[in-house]
Amino acid sequence: MVKLMHAYQSQADRMVDRQLRHRGLCDEAVLEAMRVVPRHLFVPESHQAEAYADRALPTMEGQTISQPYIVALMTQLLRVTAGLRVLEVGTGSGYQAAVLVHLGARVVTVESHATLADSARLRLAGLQLDDRVEVVVGDGTMGWPQRSPYDRIIVTAAAPQTPRALRDQLAGDGRIVIPLGDRSSQQLVVLERRGQRWTEQTQLACRFVSLVGADGWHEL
């Protein structure tokens, strides 16, 4: 992992203390991952000065990199430990995958836009994370059955319902974190599976870009 330059490290420290810990996030492993993963390298150069600000930022193909608090919250809710196999739906810039890898996960991340997938792949390779992240191009609503089952699944775009394929590809004691709702507003939801028993817990209101695919929204 690239060591943050002093100016960016100061911004990352403030981000963790003021945006994350102050709002009640308490998983120290997640907070450390947010502190050391170089977020400024996952945004366009024109927005690097804002990389650690308390807001989402544009990337490519009309997509965004989520607000730091949302990335950290979803990661904390996912409960990742070293060695777990994680499926990410919606690679985007690759930032969420980098955070997961820092926690010791092995990640398969599915992106529908080939240009985004290519740039994320290069970015992760530049940080020497490509041996623990597999970036693939496909319909994220179909998951990636070739590597299933997954211990955890995280969806970084909003869906009208939890895609059936993602449920099928989750391990028997797994967990899914996903934003569900309509195109304008959603709720962040945690689904847990224990064998054939499922539980669902709603966390908070949120707003994500739409998850487009066969079992998501059919068009932008």
Backbone torsions as a table, in degrees:
resi	resn	phi	psi	omega
1	MET	NA	136.7	178.3
2	VAL	-67.2	134.4	176.4
3	LYS	-77.5	131.5	-177.7
4	LEU	-67.4	139.2	172.1
5	MET	-65.7	157.9	-172.6
6	HIS	-54.4	-46.6	-176.9
7	ALA	-61.0	-44.1	179.5
8	TYR	-71.5	-33.4	179.0
9	GLN	-64.3	-38.8	177.7
10	SER	-63.0	-41.1	178.3
11	GLN	-65.6	-40.8	179.5
12	ALA	-65.1	-40.2	178.2
13	ASP	-62.2	-44.0	179.0
14	ARG	-64.9	-39.7	178.4
15	MET	-57.2	-48.7	-177.8
16	VAL	-64.1	-45.0	-174.8
17	ASP	-73.1	-42.0	-171.2
18	ARG	-94.0	-34.1	-176.5
19	GLN	-94.2	-33.6	-171.4
20	LEU	-103.2	-62.1	-177.8
21	ARG	-62.7	-39.4	-178.8
22	HIS	-62.8	-28.1	179.6
23	ARG	-90.5	5.6	173.3
24	GLY	102.9	0.1	176.0
25	LEU	-70.3	133.7	-168.5
26	CYS	-134.0	-1.7	178.6
27	ASP	-75.4	108.1	-173.2
28	GLU	-64.0	-31.6	178.3
29	ALA	-66.8	-41.0	177.7
30	VAL	-66.2	-44.2	179.8
31	LEU	-61.2	-39.1	178.5
32	GLU	-68.0	-39.2	176.8
33	ALA	-60.9	-42.7	178.1
34	MET	-65.6	-30.2	-179.9
35	ARG	-72.5	-36.6	-170.4
36	VAL	-102.0	-22.3	178.4
37	VAL	-72.5	125.2	-173.2
38	PRO	-74.9	85.7	-175.5
39	ARG	-57.3	-33.3	-177.8
40	HIS	-64.0	-20.7	178.6
41	LEU	-82.0	-5.7	-178.1
42	PHE	-107.1	8.8	176.7
43	VAL	-122.3	159.1	176.9
44	PRO	-58.0	150.1	-178.1
45	GLU	-54.5	-35.1	-178.5
46	SER	-66.2	-16.0	-178.5
47	HIS	-115.1	9.0	-175.2
48	GLN	-63.7	-31.2	178.8
49	ALA	-65.5	-20.7	-179.1
50	GLU	-102.3	5.5	-168.8
51	ALA	-57.7	-34.3	-175.7
52	TYR	-101.3	12.1	178.0
53	ALA	-74.2	163.2	-174.7
54	ASP	-85.0	59.7	179.6
55	ARG	-163.8	161.0	172.7
56	ALA	-73.4	156.1	179.8
57	LEU	-132.9	149.7	178.3
58	PRO	-71.1	149.8	173.0
59	THR	-120.8	-107.4	179.8
60	MET	-127.8	165.1	174.0
61	GLU	55.0	32.1	179.4
62	GLY	72.7	12.9	-178.3
63	GLN	-96.6	172.1	-179.3
64	THR	-134.3	160.2	166.9
65	ILE	-100.5	125.6	-171.3
66	SER	-64.7	154.9	171.9
67	GLN	-49.9	138.8	-178.7
68	PRO	-52.4	-40.4	-179.6
69	TYR	-59.7	-41.8	-179.3
70	ILE	-67.2	-41.7	177.1
71	VAL	-59.2	-48.0	-178.1
72	ALA	-66.7	-41.4	179.4
73	LEU	-63.1	-48.1	179.7
74	MET	-61.0	-38.4	179.7
75	THR	-67.0	-42.6	178.6
76	GLN	-63.7	-41.7	179.4
77	LEU	-65.8	-27.8	-179.1
78	LEU	-70.2	-26.5	179.5
79	ARG	57.4	63.2	-179.0
80	VAL	-87.5	134.7	171.0
81	THR	-127.1	163.6	-175.4
82	ALA	-56.7	135.2	175.9
83	GLY	93.5	-11.0	179.9
84	LEU	-71.4	148.1	176.6
85	ARG	-96.1	121.8	-175.1
86	VAL	-119.1	133.4	170.3
87	LEU	-102.1	126.0	173.2
88	GLU	-109.0	130.3	175.9
89	VAL	-104.7	112.5	-177.4
90	GLY	101.9	80.0	-176.3
91	THR	-64.9	-42.3	-176.6
92	GLY	58.6	-129.0	-179.3
93	SER	-77.7	-17.4	-176.1
94	GLY	99.7	-1.3	-175.4
95	TYR	-64.2	-48.1	-179.8
96	GLN	-59.7	-40.6	178.2
97	ALA	-61.6	-39.8	179.4
98	ALA	-63.9	-40.0	177.5
99	VAL	-63.1	-42.8	179.7
100	LEU	-63.8	-40.9	178.8
101	VAL	-64.0	-39.4	178.1
102	HIS	-59.2	-28.1	178.4
103	LEU	-82.9	-1.6	176.1
104	GLY	99.2	6.7	-179.8
105	ALA	-78.3	156.8	167.3
106	ARG	-106.6	122.5	-164.6
107	VAL	-116.3	133.7	164.0
108	VAL	-110.1	124.6	-178.0
109	THR	-124.4	129.1	-173.5
110	VAL	-107.4	128.1	179.6
111	GLU	-128.2	135.0	-178.5
112	SER	-82.7	-22.4	-179.9
113	HIS	-95.8	115.9	-177.2
114	ALA	-61.4	-36.9	-179.7
115	THR	-65.7	-40.1	176.1
116	LEU	-64.3	-43.3	179.5
117	ALA	-60.7	-43.5	-179.8
118	ASP	-62.6	-44.9	-178.2
119	SER	-68.6	-38.4	177.2
120	ALA	-64.6	-40.9	179.3
121	ARG	-60.0	-44.8	178.8
122	LEU	-65.2	-41.1	-179.0
123	ARG	-64.5	-44.8	179.7
124	LEU	-66.7	-36.9	176.9
125	ALA	-65.1	-38.5	178.6
126	GLY	-63.5	-25.9	176.8
127	LEU	-94.5	6.8	178.5
128	GLN	60.5	38.8	178.1
129	LEU	-109.9	-1.9	-172.2
130	ASP	-68.4	-15.6	177.4
131	ASP	-77.9	-11.4	-179.2
132	ARG	-118.6	0.8	178.0
133	VAL	-129.9	127.9	173.4
134	GLU	-109.0	114.4	179.5
135	VAL	-96.7	122.5	-178.4
136	VAL	-126.6	154.1	179.1
137	VAL	-103.2	128.2	179.8
138	GLY	177.4	-175.2	176.9
139	ASP	-84.0	107.1	-176.0
140	GLY	-62.6	-24.1	178.9
141	THR	-68.3	-15.7	176.2
142	MET	-95.2	-0.2	-178.5
143	GLY	65.7	-149.3	175.7
144	TRP	-146.5	83.3	-171.3
145	PRO	-63.2	-21.2	-177.8
146	GLN	-59.3	-25.0	-177.5
147	ARG	-114.6	6.0	-177.9
148	SER	-75.5	160.3	5.4
149	PRO	-83.7	159.7	179.8
150	TYR	-111.3	143.1	177.1
151	ASP	-74.4	-31.8	-179.8
152	ARG	-140.7	148.3	174.1
153	ILE	-134.0	130.9	177.6
154	ILE	-123.8	131.4	-178.0
155	VAL	-115.1	121.6	-173.7
156	THR	-106.0	26.3	172.9
157	ALA	-144.4	156.0	-171.9
158	ALA	-84.5	132.9	-178.8
159	ALA	-118.5	151.9	175.4
160	PRO	-72.6	-23.2	176.4
161	GLN	-158.0	164.9	176.8
162	THR	-72.1	118.6	-178.6
163	PRO	-56.9	137.2	-178.4
164	ARG	-57.7	-39.6	-178.1
165	ALA	-62.4	-34.9	179.6
166	LEU	-68.6	-40.4	175.3
167	ARG	-60.2	-43.0	-177.6
168	ASP	-67.7	-28.7	-176.0
169	GLN	-91.4	-0.4	178.6
170	LEU	-84.1	138.1	177.6
171	ALA	-63.6	163.5	-174.0
172	GLY	-64.6	-17.4	176.4
173	ASP	-125.8	41.8	-172.5
174	GLY	-98.8	-177.7	-174.9
175	ARG	-146.0	137.6	176.0
176	ILE	-119.9	135.0	171.3
177	VAL	-117.0	124.0	-171.6
178	ILE	-152.4	139.8	171.0
179	PRO	-85.3	126.7	-177.9
180	LEU	-122.9	141.3	177.3
181	GLY	156.3	-155.7	176.7
182	ASP	-93.5	-172.5	-174.2
183	ARG	-70.2	-25.1	-174.3
184	SER	-96.5	-24.0	-180.0
185	SER	-154.8	147.3	-178.2
186	GLN	-141.9	172.4	171.6
187	GLN	-118.5	137.0	174.8
188	LEU	-79.8	124.3	-171.5
189	VAL	-122.8	141.1	173.6
190	VAL	-112.4	122.5	174.6
191	LEU	-110.1	133.4	177.0
192	GLU	-119.1	140.7	178.2
193	ARG	-117.5	130.4	173.3
194	ARG	-128.1	91.2	-172.9
195	GLY	68.6	-119.5	177.9
196	GLN	-98.0	4.2	-179.2
197	ARG	-98.1	130.5	179.7
198	TRP	-117.3	141.2	170.6
199	THR	-125.7	154.4	-177.5
200	GLU	-136.5	134.5	179.9
201	GLN	-133.2	127.9	177.9
202	THR	-89.7	135.1	-175.0
203	GLN	-101.3	-61.4	-177.1
204	LEU	-163.0	163.5	176.4
205	ALA	-72.2	146.6	-178.0
206	CYS	-155.5	175.4	176.1
207	ARG	-145.4	121.1	-179.1
208	PHE	-124.6	163.9	169.1
209	VAL	-66.4	159.3	-174.8
210	SER	-76.4	140.9	173.3
211	LEU	-86.1	108.0	-177.2
212	VAL	-96.1	134.2	178.9
213	GLY	166.8	-178.4	-176.3
214	ALA	-60.7	-32.3	-179.8
215	ASP	-118.4	30.3	175.8
216	GLY	-134.1	-141.9	173.1
217	TRP	-78.8	140.1	-171.8
218	HIS	-85.2	-14.9	177.4
219	GLU	-160.4	159.4	179.1
220	LEU	-76.3	NA	NA
